[in-house]
Structures are given as structure tokens and as C-alpha cells.
Amino acid sequence: MKKIGFIGLGIMGRPMSLNLLKAGYSLTVYDINQEAVSSLAAAGARAAATPKEVAQHSELIFTMLPNSQHVKNVVLGDNGVVHGAAPGSIIIDMSSISPVVSKELSDKVAEAGLHMLDAPVSGGEPKAIDGTLAIMVGGSEAVFESVLDVLKVLGQDVTLVGDNGCGATAKLANQIMVNLNIAAMSEALVFAAKAGINIEKMYNAIRGGLAGSAVLDAKVPLILERNFVAGGRIDINLKDMTNVMETAHEIGVPLPLSSQLLEIFHALKIDGKAADDHGGIVQYFEKLAGVQVSK
């Protein structure tokens, strides 16, 4: 059994770490939130004071962090993973970051004698809890095969997309589709609510047709309950869509719908909704129309 480290014990990282413990792996954890570390230690993990210490006790180190700069600091900083990891150790970054940064990190990690995979996920907190995440991986096929057993503890659909950076690119494409789907759904729900029809009945009428989707089934019941507790926070998705637009501009791809969605996320953040679930996009359209979607 591999000795594993996990850095980043937030909404996604905590349940993923617990699944690794349940699978019998020796686990060392770190987070700036000491309460999160203590919770995992109580479940059987070793607590570490720095990312370097995590690496000293691990041959496989996962990171699940908010943005590119956090990943850079944790991997390359003064007390970073590269300063504690033994040669040949593997870093698997499961954060949603820029593909450009992901590739840069993999090159620097290789210079230190380590291996790196970018392996962002889709499915949110519910699938992190039950271990059925979709995992999009970029990196060496040999390294991927060597850790596939561990990745399958965390995810149901684990796919090697291509070389380093390709997993991060696939995740950004995923974020375009998921968030634009939520936005289109929100616009339709507000339209129907303003027209005065029963939203629950409309949802049941359309969910089996072409408009049906995993997003529809995941988000409509929560919206009807006015439940915006975050599985995927608006500010995190704002960060992802910012990465989408920056990457698109670099490679010369116009994304008019994504650019509009990014402005919607900024408006929601300014309106105090940054910590809401991205299903809370509906609140932007509700404010424009002067109506609320509910039962």
C-alpha cells in the first residue's frame, strides 16, 4: 500500500482524504485550517505542519487547492513538497488551475527528480463523498498506470486525456459546459416563474426530454428549496472561468458565451453571493426579472 499525502482539506479534499483512509492507505495531511487537519487526524491520518513534512512521509502527494498560486506555493515554496519528497515521488494536482501553470509546474517538478500529473475532477462535493468523481488526467501514461488503483478510490471515471496540462484543459472545457448549462437553466426557470407556471411540474415535464441533464437534476431541487449551500462555490467557478478566458485568449479562441458568464459571476460576487453554490447563478436572473424561483 502506497504512503499517501493530501494537501488541501476543504469541501472536496476532506471527503477525498477520508475515502483514502477508509481504503486502508497510510495518509499524511496538511491544510492551513488546523481544525480540518485535526478532524482528519481524529479519523486516523498523520498531521503535518508543512507541505514539506507531508512529502517526507509520502511517496504519492495529492494537492486540492483553490488556485494556481496556492499550488505553486505548496509545491515549490520554501516549505514546499519538492524540498521533502524523495526522488521518484509523484505529485497529483487535483486543483482546477491554468493549463499553462500546470505545464510549468510539471517541468519544474521533473527538474527536481519527481513526477507530476494534473488530475482535476468533476462532480462536486456529493461525488467526492461517495468516491464517484470524474477525473481528467494529464501526464505520463506509465506514471498514470502506477497510481490508477489509488485514483479509482476517489473516482468512478478516470481518464488519461494526454500529456501534462491536458487534464487541466479538459477541466476548463468541463467548467464551460457545466456553468453555461446552469446559466441557461436559470434563465429558463426565471422565464417560467415570471410567466406564473408551476416550476416543479415544468421540471418533471421536461427532465425526460432533450433538455434533461445531470445539471438539471442536481440543481433544480436545490433551487426550489432555496438551498445554495456550496458544493461548487461561485467564487471558485469565477476563478475557473477566468482561467478559461485567459487560456482562450492565449490560443486564439473567441468564447462569447463564456465571457458573458464571467461577468455574471463577477456581478454575483459583488452582490455578496461569492460563497453560494454555482446553482445560485439563478439569483442573477431573478434580480433582473424581479421574481423568485421556488415551490
Secondary structure as UniProt FT lines:
FT   STRAND          3..7
FT   TURN            11..12
FT   HELIX           13..22
FT   TURN            23..24
FT   STRAND          26..30
FT   HELIX           34..42
FT   TURN            43..44
FT   STRAND          46..47
FT   HELIX           51..56
FT   STRAND          60..63
FT   HELIX           68..76
FT   TURN            78..79
FT   HELIX           81..83
FT   TURN            87..88
FT   STRAND          90..93
FT   HELIX           99..111
FT   TURN            112..113
FT   STRAND          115..118
FT   STRAND          121..122
FT   HELIX           124..130
FT   STRAND          133..138
FT   HELIX           141..154
FT   STRAND          155..162
FT   TURN            164..165
FT   HELIX           166..195
FT   HELIX           199..206
FT   TURN            207..208
FT   TURN            210..211
FT   HELIX           214..224
FT   TURN            225..226
FT   HELIX           234..251
FT   HELIX           256..270
FT   TURN            271..272
FT   TURN            274..275
FT   HELIX           278..281
FT   HELIX           282..289
//
